[in-house]
Amino acid sequence: CGVHIPISRMMVMPENSKKTLVNSPSNGVWTSHLKLPHFRVLNQTRRCKGPQITVFSEPLSDLGGLQRDTHLPVLSRHGE
């Protein structure tokens, strides 16, 4: 059960980069960017616990100036 996303399409946002990528308020899942593939930020609201994770529509070959965190945390739903 759940959604399987290849790690090559995910990036944990470092604390100092949380406001760098922001979901657009437009219709649809993906937000456009000039240098990066379309993306969706997870854990972006104030009530969310844990790091922000960005999921990209395709694997990342160039980070477009962003810095990747060096680890992926263990992910679980809140309350489990």
Summary of the structure (lengths in Angstrom):
residues: 80
radius of gyration: 12.5
end to end distance: 15.1
largest distance: 37.3
contacts: 149
relative contact order: 0.29
helix: 8%
strand: 15%
